[in-house]
């Protein structure tokens, strides 16, 4: 039975969000299906053009989270 992979599968593959069996299936399909390979290359090129963004919470937010966590730990030990 031939597996049909969609754009959604390829996006998940790009972001390493597939299972091992899905990964193997997609990689095999990419070697056999030129249309799928072209679609993957287009998605990969678009993915590489996305800005690399990192997010960091504000220091005050971290302080509030740590304070809350400490309060929860104290309540559990009482």
The first five atom37 places (N, CA, C, CB, O) and aatype in JSON, in Angstrom:
{
  "aatype": [20, 20, 20, 20, 20, 20, 20, 20, 20, 20, 20, 20, 20, 20, 20, 20, 20, 20, 20, 20, 20, 20, 20, 20, 20, 20, 20, 20, 20, 20, 20, 20, 20, 20, 20, 20, 20, 20, 20, 20, 20, 20, 20, 20, 20, 20, 20, 20, 20, 20, 20, 20, 20, 20, 20, 20, 20, 20, 20, 20, 20, 20, 20, 20, 20, 20, 20, 20, 20, 20, 20, 20, 20, 20, 20, 20, 20, 20],
  "atom_mask": [
    [1, 1, 1, 1, 1],
    [1, 1, 1, 1, 1],
    [1, 1, 1, 1, 1],
    [1, 1, 1, 1, 1],
    [1, 1, 1, 1, 1],
    [1, 1, 1, 1, 1],
    [1, 1, 1, 1, 1],
    [1, 1, 1, 1, 1],
    [1, 1, 1, 1, 1],
    [1, 1, 1, 1, 1],
    [1, 1, 1, 1, 1],
    [1, 1, 1, 1, 1],
    [1, 1, 1, 1, 1],
    [1, 1, 1, 1, 1],
    [1, 1, 1, 1, 1],
    [1, 1, 1, 1, 1],
    [1, 1, 1, 1, 1],
    [1, 1, 1, 1, 1],
    [1, 1, 1, 1, 1],
    [1, 1, 1, 1, 1],
    [1, 1, 1, 1, 1],
    [1, 1, 1, 1, 1],
    [1, 1, 1, 1, 1],
    [1, 1, 1, 1, 1],
    [1, 1, 1, 1, 1],
    [1, 1, 1, 1, 1],
    [1, 1, 1, 1, 1],
    [1, 1, 1, 1, 1],
    [1, 1, 1, 1, 1],
    [1, 1, 1, 1, 1],
    [1, 1, 1, 1, 1],
    [1, 1, 1, 1, 1],
    [1, 1, 1, 1, 1],
    [1, 1, 1, 1, 1],
    [1, 1, 1, 1, 1],
    [1, 1, 1, 1, 1],
    [1, 1, 1, 1, 1],
    [1, 1, 1, 1, 1],
    [1, 1, 1, 1, 1],
    [1, 1, 1, 1, 1],
    [1, 1, 1, 1, 1],
    [1, 1, 1, 1, 1],
    [1, 1, 1, 1, 1],
    [1, 1, 1, 1, 1],
    [1, 1, 1, 1, 1],
    [1, 1, 1, 1, 1],
    [1, 1, 1, 1, 1],
    [1, 1, 1, 1, 1],
    [1, 1, 1, 1, 1],
    [1, 1, 1, 1, 1],
    [1, 1, 1, 1, 1],
    [1, 1, 1, 1, 1],
    [1, 1, 1, 1, 1],
    [1, 1, 1, 1, 1],
    [1, 1, 1, 1, 1],
    [1, 1, 1, 1, 1],
    [1, 1, 1, 1, 1],
    [1, 1, 1, 1, 1],
    [1, 1, 1, 1, 1],
    [1, 1, 1, 1, 1],
    [1, 1, 1, 1, 1],
    [1, 1, 1, 1, 1],
    [1, 1, 1, 1, 1],
    [1, 1, 1, 1, 1],
    [1, 1, 1, 1, 1],
    [1, 1, 1, 1, 1],
    [1, 1, 1, 1, 1],
    [1, 1, 1, 1, 1],
    [1, 1, 1, 1, 1],
    [1, 1, 1, 1, 1],
    [1, 1, 1, 1, 1],
    [1, 1, 1, 1, 1],
    [1, 1, 1, 1, 1],
    [1, 1, 1, 1, 1],
    [1, 1, 1, 1, 1],
    [1, 1, 1, 1, 1],
    [1, 1, 1, 1, 1],
    [1, 1, 1, 1, 1]
  ],
  "atom_positions": [
    [[0.85, -1.18, 0.0], [0.0, 0.0, 0.0], [0.89, 1.24, 0.0], [-0.97, 0.0, 1.23], [1.81, 1.37, 0.82]],
    [[0.62, 2.14, -0.91], [1.42, 3.35, -1.04], [0.87, 4.44, -0.11], [1.42, 3.85, -2.51], [-0.32, 4.74, -0.13]],
    [[1.74, 5.0, 0.69], [1.38, 6.07, 1.61], [1.37, 7.39, 0.86], [2.37, 6.14, 2.82], [2.27, 7.66, 0.07]],
    [[0.36, 8.19, 1.1], [0.28, 9.52, 0.48], [0.63, 10.55, 1.54], [-1.15, 9.79, -0.13], [0.0, 10.61, 2.6]],
    [[1.64, 11.36, 1.25], [2.08, 12.39, 2.19], [1.59, 13.75, 1.72], [3.61, 12.38, 2.34], [1.64, 14.08, 0.53]],
    [[1.13, 14.54, 2.67], [0.59, 15.87, 2.38], [1.62, 16.94, 2.77], [-0.74, 16.09, 3.14], [2.68, 16.64, 3.32]],
    [[1.27, 18.17, 2.46], [2.1, 19.3, 2.85], [2.26, 19.33, 4.37], [1.5, 20.63, 2.34], [3.33, 19.67, 4.88]],
    [[1.21, 18.98, 5.08], [1.26, 18.95, 6.54], [2.33, 17.97, 7.02], [-0.11, 18.57, 7.12], [3.07, 18.26, 7.96]],
    [[2.41, 16.81, 6.38], [3.45, 15.84, 6.73], [4.84, 16.45, 6.51], [3.29, 14.55, 5.88], [5.74, 16.3, 7.35]],
    [[5.01, 17.12, 5.39], [6.31, 17.71, 5.08], [6.7, 18.81, 6.08], [6.3, 18.28, 3.66], [7.86, 18.92, 6.46]],
    [[5.74, 19.6, 6.49], [6.01, 20.66, 7.48], [6.41, 20.02, 8.81], [4.77, 21.58, 7.67], [7.37, 20.45, 9.44]],
    [[5.67, 19.01, 9.22], [6.02, 18.31, 10.46], [7.41, 17.68, 10.35], [4.98, 17.22, 10.79], [8.17, 17.67, 11.32]],
    [[7.74, 17.17, 9.18], [9.06, 16.59, 8.94], [10.15, 17.66, 9.08], [9.12, 15.95, 7.53], [11.18, 17.42, 9.7]],
    [[9.91, 18.84, 8.5], [10.88, 19.94, 8.6], [11.14, 20.33, 10.05], [10.37, 21.16, 7.82], [12.27, 20.66, 10.42]],
    [[10.1, 20.3, 10.86], [10.21, 20.72, 12.26], [10.53, 19.54, 13.19], [8.93, 21.4, 12.71], [10.46, 19.68, 14.42]],
    [[10.87, 18.39, 12.62], [11.2, 17.19, 13.4], [10.08, 16.79, 14.36], [12.48, 17.42, 14.19], [10.33, 16.45, 15.52]],
    [[8.84, 16.85, 13.87], [7.69, 16.51, 14.69], [6.98, 15.27, 14.16], [6.72, 17.67, 14.75], [5.77, 15.14, 14.29]],
    [[7.74, 14.36, 13.57], [7.18, 13.12, 13.05], [7.74, 11.94, 13.83], [7.47, 12.96, 11.53], [8.8, 12.04, 14.45]],
    [[7.02, 10.83, 13.78], [7.52, 9.62, 14.42], [8.63, 9.03, 13.56], [6.37, 8.59, 14.62], [8.85, 9.45, 12.42]],
    [[9.32, 8.06, 14.11], [10.4, 7.41, 13.36], [9.84, 6.74, 12.11], [11.13, 6.38, 14.25], [10.45, 6.83, 11.04]],
    [[8.71, 6.08, 12.24], [8.14, 5.41, 11.07], [7.68, 6.41, 10.01], [6.96, 4.53, 11.48], [7.84, 6.16, 8.81]],
    [[7.11, 7.53, 10.44], [6.74, 8.58, 9.49], [7.98, 9.13, 8.79], [5.97, 9.71, 10.2], [7.97, 9.35, 7.58]],
    [[9.03, 9.37, 9.56], [10.27, 9.9, 9.0], [10.82, 8.97, 7.92], [11.33, 10.11, 10.11], [11.19, 9.42, 6.84]],
    [[10.85, 7.69, 8.22], [11.35, 6.72, 7.24], [10.48, 6.7, 5.99], [11.42, 5.32, 7.86], [10.98, 6.63, 4.87]],
    [[9.17, 6.75, 6.19], [8.25, 6.75, 5.05], [8.4, 7.98, 4.19], [6.82, 6.64, 5.54], [8.4, 7.89, 2.96]],
    [[8.52, 9.13, 4.82], [8.67, 10.38, 4.08], [9.99, 10.38, 3.32], [8.59, 11.6, 5.04], [10.04, 10.77, 2.15]],
    [[11.06, 9.95, 3.98], [12.36, 9.95, 3.32], [12.37, 9.0, 2.12], [13.46, 9.56, 4.31], [12.98, 9.3, 1.09]],
    [[11.71, 7.87, 2.25], [11.63, 6.95, 1.11], [10.79, 7.57, -0.01], [11.03, 5.6, 1.54], [11.15, 7.48, -1.18]],
    [[9.67, 8.19, 0.36], [8.8, 8.82, -0.64], [9.53, 9.95, -1.36], [7.51, 9.35, 0.01], [9.32, 10.16, -2.56]],
    [[10.37, 10.68, -0.65], [11.11, 11.78, -1.27], [12.08, 11.28, -2.34], [11.88, 12.57, -0.21], [12.36, 11.99, -3.3]],
    [[12.58, 10.07, -2.17], [13.49, 9.51, -3.17], [12.75, 8.97, -4.39], [14.34, 8.41, -2.56], [13.34, 8.81, -5.46]],
    [[11.48, 8.67, -4.23], [10.71, 8.05, -5.32], [9.76, 9.01, -6.03], [9.92, 6.9, -4.78], [9.44, 8.8, -7.2]],
    [[9.31, 10.05, -5.34], [8.29, 10.94, -5.89], [8.9, 12.33, -6.11], [7.04, 11.03, -4.94], [9.11, 13.08, -5.16]],
    [[9.18, 12.65, -7.38], [9.83, 13.92, -7.7], [8.95, 15.12, -7.33], [10.18, 13.97, -9.18], [9.47, 16.14, -6.89]],
    [[7.64, 15.0, -7.51], [6.73, 16.1, -7.16], [6.78, 16.39, -5.66], [5.3, 15.76, -7.58], [6.79, 17.55, -5.25]],
    [[6.79, 15.33, -4.87], [6.89, 15.49, -3.41], [8.24, 16.1, -3.04], [6.7, 14.12, -2.7], [8.32, 16.95, -2.16]],
    [[9.29, 15.66, -3.72], [10.63, 16.19, -3.47], [10.69, 17.69, -3.79], [11.68, 15.43, -4.32], [11.29, 18.46, -3.04]],
    [[10.07, 18.1, -4.88], [10.03, 19.53, -5.23], [9.26, 20.32, -4.18], [9.38, 19.73, -6.62], [9.7, 21.4, -3.77]],
    [[8.12, 19.79, -3.75], [7.33, 20.47, -2.72], [8.13, 20.61, -1.44], [6.01, 19.71, -2.45], [8.11, 21.65, -0.79]],
    [[8.84, 19.55, -1.07], [9.69, 19.6, 0.13], [10.78, 20.66, 0.0], [10.32, 18.22, 0.38], [11.02, 21.42, 0.93]],
    [[11.42, 20.71, -1.15], [12.49, 21.7, -1.35], [11.95, 23.13, -1.28], [13.17, 21.48, -2.7], [12.63, 24.01, -0.75]],
    [[10.75, 23.37, -1.79], [10.15, 24.7, -1.69], [9.84, 25.05, -0.24], [8.86, 24.77, -2.53], [10.11, 26.17, 0.21]],
    [[9.28, 24.09, 0.5], [9.01, 24.33, 1.92], [10.29, 24.56, 2.71], [8.23, 23.16, 2.52], [10.35, 25.42, 3.59]],
    [[11.31, 23.78, 2.39], [12.58, 23.91, 3.09], [13.21, 25.28, 2.82], [13.54, 22.79, 2.65], [13.75, 25.91, 3.74]],
    [[13.14, 25.75, 1.58], [13.68, 27.06, 1.24], [12.92, 28.16, 1.99], [13.61, 27.31, -0.28], [13.53, 29.09, 2.51]],
    [[11.6, 28.04, 2.06], [10.8, 29.03, 2.79], [11.13, 28.98, 4.28], [9.29, 28.77, 2.57], [11.24, 30.02, 4.93]],
    [[11.28, 27.78, 4.82], [11.62, 27.6, 6.23], [12.96, 28.26, 6.56], [11.66, 26.09, 6.59], [13.11, 28.89, 7.6]],
    [[13.93, 28.1, 5.67], [15.25, 28.67, 5.9], [15.25, 30.19, 5.81], [16.24, 28.11, 4.91], [16.14, 30.84, 6.36]],
    [[14.26, 30.77, 5.14], [14.17, 32.22, 5.02], [13.47, 32.85, 6.22], [13.44, 32.6, 3.74], [13.53, 34.07, 6.4]],
    [[12.81, 32.05, 7.03], [12.13, 32.59, 8.21], [13.16, 33.14, 9.18], [11.25, 31.51, 8.89], [14.23, 32.56, 9.35]],
    [[12.83, 34.26, 9.82], [13.79, 34.8, 10.8], [13.92, 33.85, 11.98], [13.34, 36.2, 11.28], [12.94, 33.24, 12.42]],
    [[15.12, 33.74, 12.49], [15.36, 32.89, 13.65], [15.11, 33.72, 14.9], [16.82, 32.3, 13.65], [15.89, 34.62, 15.23]],
    [[14.03, 33.43, 15.56], [13.57, 34.23, 16.7], [13.71, 33.4, 17.97], [12.11, 34.7, 16.49], [13.37, 32.22, 17.99]],
    [[14.18, 34.02, 19.0], [14.19, 33.4, 20.32], [13.37, 34.28, 21.25], [15.65, 33.2, 20.86], [13.39, 35.51, 21.14]],
    [[12.66, 33.65, 22.13], [11.8, 34.38, 23.05], [12.33, 34.22, 24.46], [10.33, 33.88, 22.96], [12.72, 33.13, 24.88]],
    [[12.34, 35.31, 25.19], [12.77, 35.3, 26.58], [11.74, 36.07, 27.39], [14.2, 35.91, 26.74], [11.36, 37.18, 27.02]],
    [[11.28, 35.49, 28.5], [10.33, 36.22, 29.34], [11.01, 37.38, 30.04], [9.67, 35.28, 30.37], [12.23, 37.38, 30.24]],
    [[10.23, 38.34, 30.41], [10.74, 39.49, 31.15], [11.25, 39.02, 32.52], [9.64, 40.58, 31.31], [10.71, 38.07, 33.08]],
    [[12.28, 39.67, 33.06], [12.8, 39.26, 34.37], [11.73, 39.24, 35.45], [13.92, 40.19, 34.79], [11.74, 38.36, 36.32]],
    [[10.81, 40.18, 35.41], [9.73, 40.22, 36.4], [8.84, 38.99, 36.32], [8.89, 41.47, 36.22], [8.37, 38.48, 37.34]],
    [[8.61, 38.52, 35.12], [7.8, 37.32, 34.93], [8.49, 36.11, 35.53], [7.51, 37.08, 33.43], [7.86, 35.31, 36.21]],
    [[9.78, 35.98, 35.3], [10.55, 34.87, 35.88], [10.49, 34.92, 37.4], [12.01, 34.91, 35.4], [10.34, 33.89, 38.07]],
    [[10.62, 36.11, 37.95], [10.59, 36.28, 39.4], [9.23, 35.84, 39.97], [10.88, 37.75, 39.78], [9.18, 35.16, 40.99]],
    [[8.14, 36.23, 39.29], [6.81, 35.83, 39.74], [6.63, 34.32, 39.68], [5.74, 36.51, 38.9], [6.05, 33.73, 40.6]],
    [[7.11, 33.69, 38.63], [6.99, 32.24, 38.49], [7.77, 31.54, 39.59], [7.49, 31.78, 37.11], [7.27, 30.6, 40.21]],
    [[8.99, 31.99, 39.85], [9.8, 31.38, 40.89], [9.18, 31.58, 42.27], [11.22, 31.95, 40.87], [9.2, 30.67, 43.1]],
    [[8.63, 32.76, 42.52], [7.97, 33.02, 43.8], [6.77, 32.11, 43.98], [7.54, 34.49, 43.9], [6.56, 31.55, 45.05]],
    [[5.98, 31.96, 42.94], [4.81, 31.08, 43.0], [5.25, 29.65, 43.26], [4.0, 31.17, 41.69], [4.66, 28.95, 44.08]],
    [[6.29, 29.21, 42.56], [6.8, 27.85, 42.72], [7.28, 27.61, 44.15], [7.93, 27.59, 41.72], [6.99, 26.57, 44.74]],
    [[8.01, 28.57, 44.7], [8.49, 28.44, 46.08], [7.31, 28.35, 47.04], [9.4, 29.62, 46.45], [7.34, 27.57, 48.0]],
    [[6.27, 29.14, 46.81], [5.08, 29.11, 47.66], [4.38, 27.77, 47.6], [4.11, 30.21, 47.25], [3.91, 27.27, 48.62]],
    [[4.31, 27.18, 46.42], [3.68, 25.88, 46.26], [4.49, 24.8, 46.97], [3.52, 25.53, 44.77], [3.92, 23.89, 47.56]],
    [[5.81, 24.88, 46.9], [6.67, 23.89, 47.55], [6.52, 23.97, 49.08], [8.15, 24.12, 47.15], [6.5, 22.93, 49.75]],
    [[6.4, 25.18, 49.62], [6.23, 25.35, 51.05], [4.89, 24.78, 51.5], [6.34, 26.82, 51.44], [4.81, 24.12, 52.54]],
    [[3.81, 25.02, 50.72], [2.49, 24.52, 51.07], [2.45, 23.01, 51.09], [1.45, 25.05, 50.1], [1.75, 22.42, 51.92]],
    [[3.17, 22.36, 50.21], [3.18, 20.89, 50.14], [3.88, 20.28, 51.34], [3.84, 20.43, 48.85], [3.54, 19.17, 51.76]],
    [[4.87, 20.98, 51.89], [5.64, 20.44, 53.01], [5.0, 20.74, 54.35], [7.04, 21.0, 52.98], [5.47, 20.24, 55.37]],
    [[3.96, 21.54, 54.36], [3.32, 21.92, 55.63], [2.27, 20.93, 56.01], [2.71, 23.3, 55.55], [1.62, 21.09, 57.04]]
  ]
}
